[in-house]
Structures are given as C-alpha cells and as structure tokens.
Amino acid sequence: MKLILKNIIFNKHFKFKRYNNKFINSIVKLFLHLLFPEVLNISEPIKLDKNNNFNISKFGIKIYSQNEEDGILLYILKHIGIKTKKFVEIGVENGTECNTTNLLKNFNWKGIQIEGNKKLYNDAKIQLKKILGKKINNLKLLNSFITKENINKIIKKNLECDINFKEEIDLLSIDIDGNDFWIWKSIECIEPRLVIIEYNSFLGPYASTTIKYNPKFSWDHINNKAYYGASLKALEKLGKQKNYKLIGVDNNGVNAFFVRNDLANKTNIKSKKVKQIFLHNKREFRNSKQYIYEQRKLLKKLENCKIEPLIEI
C-alpha cells in the first residue's frame, strides 16, 4: 500500500506539477488514513516486540515535506500514540515543504508554524490558504525571528499554554539553519512527545559541536556553506540531557528524530548510535569533491579565526 501511495504522490508532485489537484489529494488522503488511522485521533502507544528493529528510514513519504519526513513522522506517531494533536514548527519557509502542513491538511491537527523571513512568511500566507482551505483556522502562522530569549514567550502566547506547567504537545520541529541546537536547549514551556531537528552533516559523525550562539545569526550558504547548526553527535547529547532518545535520521541525511524516553520505553523503541545511522546530506554529497572542499574550507577558516569557533558539547 505504501508503494501505491508513493506512486500517487509522485504523480501529484511531478506529473501534475501542482500541489492542489483535488482528485489526487483525495486519493492521497484516503491512503494516508488507511495506513495511519491512529494519527487521526487521540491514541495509545503500540508496544513493539523487544527484539524489534524500528527502522524509520523505510517509511519515508513526501506529501508536503522536503526529505520524506511526512511518512517517517506518521510512522513514529502511529507507534508512540497521539495525546493532543498539537505541534510547533520553527522554520517553514513558504509552507509548501515543511513538516506539519500534511498533519494540518490530512489529519486535522492544530498548531503554530513560525518563519523568520518576511518574504517567505508572506508567500506562506498565500500558499497555505490554497492548500488548507478552511483548515487554515487550525493554524497560527507567525513571522518572528527566533532566539533563545524569545522562543518560550512566543510559544506560551500562541499555544495558549498554562504558565504554571509544561504543555504536552505531540510534535516539535526545528529547522532554521543556524541556532537549532540552542533553540531546542532553551525550550522549557512544552514537552514534545516527538522532536525532529536538522543536523549539519558537514560536521561529520564523530565531532560533538555546534556553532556559537548568536541571536542575529543568518546562514551564509554562499561563502560559509558548512557553517551552521550542530552535528548529529551534539544533538544526541542534548537529547539525552532533555530525556529523549535518538531513533534515526531521514534517508537524505538532513533531519534527526527523537522520541521522549517515557514513550520510547513504553513502546520498546530503542535508541540508535550516531555511527550506526549517520548519513551525509545527499543533496550536498552528490558532488563529493565540492562537499569535501567545503569541509576543508570550514576547518581552514576556523584555524585562521575567520569565523566564530565551534562550541564542543
């Protein structure tokens, strides 16, 4: 059934060359509900066999995500259960390729999408209205440049959290090409059941490093392509500090997935070691010579103090 769905989605994105073909969308929605009925409503965790191999990379499906995160998220949520049908996503660009638009459109979730770039935010308002129709009322789309100083205030205000305790939500997504590590570390007002966060594969599988926190950081992808975000190892360590288990990455080597410890223990989902699951960013690694060049350029600039030093975690 998953292969049929993937073929339909291929036609949705490439043959029809638009996201909003009503006939194709209705078929996609039908198959999604058949495959992942648990994500439609509040549901309990599914306990797996102790010897299970919970391999999330096999379940990648692209609906509105960039790297087939949609399918992976649905597969994880199916197993860890649904508590609130609420999400917070930080970094959505124009909303057509992000991690929560599918949940809004096809599973009737509610939440916050935050985009710091004003131009992309304005485009997102237009695109998401086309995609979601009346379901746009379930979304709070915000234009705000996120820092560790303002993130908790923004979430509390817009998620309508009780200031006296941590709000449990089902999903937190962070992809801002910069202070990702520091933002996740700073978030205290919510307890996500599942976290997806971008890692920087240029930093390799062994280094436990992140860029130095700078509230005004903006990724210079032309001159300093390899200088952004954090290594997978650093995020694994942060996950452990915040009581989350690293359970996998997507097939394109872009995002890492973390499940809260209590849910991982309930479902017998085991943590994965970085060296077992690390993947280089496929899009960047297609040109391996350029990829290695960018890594070496980063090292040289660090040695010559041309950029802020990386912080070891």
Buried (B, 14 or more C-beta within 10 A) or exposed (E): EBEEBBEBBEBBBEEEEEBEBEEBBEBBBEBBEEBBEBBBEEBEBEEBEEEEEBEBBEBBBBBBBBBBBBBBBBBBBBBBBBBBBBBBBBBBBBBBBBBBBBBBBBBEBBBBBBBBBEEBBEBBBEBBBEBBEEBBEBBBBBBBBBBBEBBBEBBBEBBEBEEEEEBEBBBBBBBBBBBBBBBBBBBEBBBBBBBBBBBBBBBBBEBBBBBEBEEEBEBEEEEBBBBBBBBBBBBBBBBBEBEBBBBBBBBBBBBBBBBBBEBBEBBBBBBBEBEEBBBBBBEBBEEEEEBEEBBEBBEEBBEEEEBBEBBEB
